[in-house]
Amino acid sequence: MFTGIIEAFGIIEKIENQSSNTVFTIQSPLAQELKVDQSLAHNGVCLTVTQIQNQSHQVTAIAETLRKTNLGSWKSGDKINLERAMPMNARLDGHIVQGHIDETAICISKKDENGSWLFSFEYQSNSENITIEKGSITVNGVSLTVLNSGKNNFSVAIIPYTYEHTNFHQIKVGDQVNLEFDVIGKYLQKLAKNYLIK
């Protein structure tokens, strides 16, 4: 379980293909605090730490993860958002984040608002996922509040601190991002679709 509050950047050092899997070696200031078998969110994707060496750790992504997230587009040198799992006695500063990506989206607009940035994203037109005004959304692992909610699109406002301390500063129009929709909203939507709407 995560909160969507990013702790540090990771830099992709090495990418190795092993059959249908991909092994990523990632340098970060968290490396020496990690443990093998520990869950760690990478751009919102929960992956298991398999090896730690010096200032780097390794994780393995299976083919399905590569298809459903933006991990397949990662390149050496890319900067990614990292968050360790939430301890049980911690404050929930963001919102409940599972680390299970629902789908990806494309950045369709990035506007400088003279002190903040307004990003708009579009996801699949046949998707059953939804956002609501002032609801929660996770973009590349970052817990955010939805500003404008449309059919298969939404906007978020990014303050300077978030812009600088997450990889939002390198997102451009056309870039693919990972989305995790609000878990409570997903359950309610499923309930309504299966049991309440006839």
C-alpha positions, -999 to 999 in steps of 0.1 A, spaced: 0 0 0 13 35 -9 2 71 -5 12 87 -38 38 110 -20 71 106 -39 102 101 -18 130 103 -43 140 100 -80 155 69 -95 177 70 -126 175 40 -150 211 27 -152 206 -5 -172 179 -24 -189 182 -61 -197 157 -84 -215 154 -119 -200 130 -139 -222 97 -120 -219 107 -102 -188 128 -70 -184 152 -63 -155 158 -27 -146 188 -15 -126 179 18 -109 202 42 -90 187 62 -62 194 77 -28 170 50 -13 191 21 -24 209 16 9 177 17 29 160 -10 8 158 -47 14 154 -76 -11 118 -87 -14 106 -52 -5 78 -36 -25 87 -3 -41 65 19 -64 82 30 -97 62 56 -115 33 41 -95 40 5 -104 46 -18 -74 77 -39 -81 97 -62 -59 133 -54 -52 154 -84 -63 189 -72 -58 208 -43 -41 243 -32 -50 261 0 -40 236 28 -48 214 8 -71 186 -18 -69 171 -42 -94 135 -50 -102 119 -73 -128 88 -65 -149 69 -93 -165 54 -90 -200 19 -80 -188 33 -52 -166 53 -39 -196 21 -39 -218 -2 -22 -192 23 5 -180 48 29 -195 77 7 -183 82 -6 -218 92 29 -230 118 35 -203 153 42 -215 187 44 -197 190 78 -180 153 83 -175 142 98 -142 114 79 -124 93 85 -92 100 62 -63 79 56 -31 84 29 -5 53 12 10 35 31 37 42 20 73 11 12 93 17 41 118 22 68 92 0 97 82 -19 92 49 -8 124 33 -19 115 -2 -46 89 -7 -49 51 -8 -27 39 -36 -23 2 -44 6 4 -69 -16 -15 -95 -18 5 -127 -52 6 -144 -41 19 -177 -19 45 -193 -28 80 -206 -13 105 -230 -5 141 -220 -25 162 -244 -18 197 -229 8 213 -206 2 250 -197 23 273 -176 -1 291 -153 25 316 -140 32 299 -107 18 264 -114 13 241 -144 -20 227 -157 -16 192 -173 -44 175 -192 -44 138 -199 -65 115 -222 -70 78 -217 -88 51 -237 -122 60 -251 -135 25 -244 -123 26 -208 -147 21 -179 -125 40 -155 -138 74 -144 -126 106 -126 -147 131 -107 -141 168 -100 -120 171 -68 -115 133 -67 -82 116 -64 -60 102 -92 -25 89 -93 -3 99 -123 31 82 -125 27 74 -88 19 110 -77 -13 115 -57 -32 144 -73 -66 161 -72 -87 162 -104 -95 197 -115 -115 192 -147 -131 158 -153 -144 149 -188 -152 117 -206 -119 98 -208 -99 129 -199 -90 151 -169 -67 179 -158 -45 184 -127 -27 215 -114 9 210 -103 25 233 -78 62 242 -80 73 218 -53 56 188 -70 69 200 -104 105 200 -92 104 169 -69 86 145 -92 92 138 -129 63 161 -139 90 186 -150 100 163 -178 65 153 -190 58 167 -224 27 167 -247 25 132 -262 42 115 -234 26 83 -219 20 82 -181 7 56 -157 -28 60 -141 -42 44 -110 -78 55 -104 -93 59 -70 -98 25 -54 -131 34 -37 -144 49 -69 -136 17 -88 -155 -5 -63 -185 18 -64 -185 18 -102 -183 -20 -103 -211 -23 -77 -234 1 -96 -227 -16 -130 -233 -52 -117 -260 -48 -91 -277 -14 -92 -281 -6 -129 -305 -29 -147 
